[in-house]
Amino acid sequence: MYEEEEVKVEETGAEESAPTEYVDKVIVCVDCKKEFTFTAGEQAFYAEKGYQNEPKRCKACRDAKKNRGSAEPRQYYYATCSECGGEARLPFQPDPEKPVYCDACFEKRRRAR
């Protein structure tokens, strides 16, 4: 019933599925002005994730920039352990009507459950 048509596809000369070869690149960090290597593996990772731009900062400066906005150091409260009478350090203000346990007693109670 239907005639099959032969479709001819022109080759452009460049294979689209050919893997790109990456070569290590030396880049100067915009913050500390030191050179760092943007490795071939990192370049392949960036390409796989669809990132268009190369990194501007070295690993140490990227980590420092991430940590700049981190929260203030945690405030701790101290209370007397309800089980052993030792000092308990807590990341929250304890409720005087509830029992408080030091790390060792808390862990002991948790394992006993």
QUISULRA-V118994 format. One record per residue. N is the residue number from 0. PHI is phi in degrees with one decimal (NA if undefined). BURIAL is 1 if it has 24 or more other ideal C-beta (glycine too) atoms within 12 Angstrom, else 0. D_CENTER is the distance of its C-alpha to the mean C-alpha in Angstrom with 1 decimal. Layout:
n = (N:N)
phi = (PHI:PHI)
burial = (BURIAL:BURIAL)
d_center = (D_CENTER:D_CENTER)
This chain:
n = (0:1:2:3:4:5:6:7:8:9:10:11:12:13:14:15:16:17:18:19:20:21:22:23:24:25:26:27:28:29:30:31:32:33:34:35:36:37:38:39:40:41:42:43:44:45:46:47:48:49:50:51:52:53:54:55:56:57:58:59:60:61:62:63:64:65:66:67:68:69:70:71:72:73:74:75:76:77:78:79:80:81:82:83:84:85:86:87:88:89:90:91:92:93:94:95:96:97:98:99:100:101:102:103:104:105:106:107:108:109:110:111:112)
phi = (NA:-94.4:-92.1:-83.3:-96.4:-88.5:-106.9:-102.8:-105.0:-81.1:-90.3:-91.5:97.5:-108.0:-83.1:-73.0:-90.2:-67.1:-68.3:-82.8:-90.0:-106.7:-125.4:-54.3:-121.5:-98.9:-124.8:-96.1:-66.6:-72.5:-90.2:-95.5:65.9:-91.7:-80.6:-141.0:-99.3:-93.9:-68.6:-61.3:-63.6:-65.2:-63.5:-64.1:-62.0:-58.6:-64.6:-62.9:-80.9:86.2:-70.8:-92.7:-101.6:-77.5:-66.2:-102.5:-120.0:-71.9:-57.8:-62.4:-71.5:-64.0:-63.2:-63.3:-66.0:-62.4:-82.6:-59.8:-90.3:-69.5:-65.5:-66.0:-59.0:-66.0:-90.6:-111.5:-117.5:-118.2:-147.5:-92.9:-62.4:-71.6:-99.2:-104.4:83.4:-78.4:-84.2:-113.3:-102.3:-124.5:-85.8:-139.8:-74.9:-72.0:-86.2:-61.3:-91.0:-114.3:-69.1:-124.3:-125.5:-72.9:-57.9:-65.1:-68.5:-62.6:-64.6:-60.7:-67.1:-66.6:-68.5:-72.9:-65.3)
burial = (0:0:0:0:0:0:0:0:0:0:0:0:0:0:0:0:0:0:0:0:0:0:0:0:0:0:1:0:0:0:0:0:0:0:0:1:0:1:0:0:0:1:0:0:0:0:0:0:0:0:0:0:0:0:1:0:0:1:0:0:0:0:0:0:0:0:0:0:0:0:0:0:0:0:0:0:0:0:0:0:1:0:0:0:0:0:0:1:0:1:0:0:0:0:0:0:0:0:0:1:1:1:0:0:0:0:0:0:0:0:0:0:0)
d_center = (60.3:57.4:57.4:54.2:53.3:51.8:48.9:48.3:44.9:45.0:42.6:41.0:40.6:36.8:35.0:32.1:30.4:30.6:27.3:26.5:26.6:24.0:24.9:22.9:23.2:23.5:22.1:22.9:20.2:21.4:20.6:21.9:24.1:23.2:23.0:19.9:19.9:18.2:18.7:20.3:17.5:14.9:17.7:18.1:14.5:14.8:18.2:17.1:14.6:17.4:16.2:19.4:18.7:18.0:15.6:17.7:16.0:15.5:12.3:13.8:14.7:11.3:9.9:13.2:13.1:9.9:11.7:15.0:14.9:13.9:16.6:19.7:20.2:21.2:25.0:26.7:30.1:32.6:35.1:37.5:36.5:38.8:39.2:39.7:40.3:37.6:35.1:32.1:29.1:27.5:24.6:27.0:30.7:32.8:35.4:38.8:40.0:37.2:36.9:34.2:33.2:31.8:28.8:31.3:33.5:30.7:29.3:33.0:33.6:30.4:31.5:35.0:34.1)
